[in-house]
Amino acid sequence: MMGKKKLKILNKSLSYVLSDISKTSEKINNAHAGFDKQLDANLKRQEQVRDILKNGAGYYKQ
């Protein structure tokens, strides 16, 4: 069996690892939200371009 001191060190090490995993997960989630926002903006712009092409030059004459 491990001594109490070794168990405390192991527990502290595991705590740091879990904290790092949590921080990394948060960063990934934030990045994912940013990608989703950019994707939505790109899709909106794509629809606008499609409308311009569909309506022709008359779109600019308005």
Beta strands, then each sheet from edge to edge (+ up, - down):
end
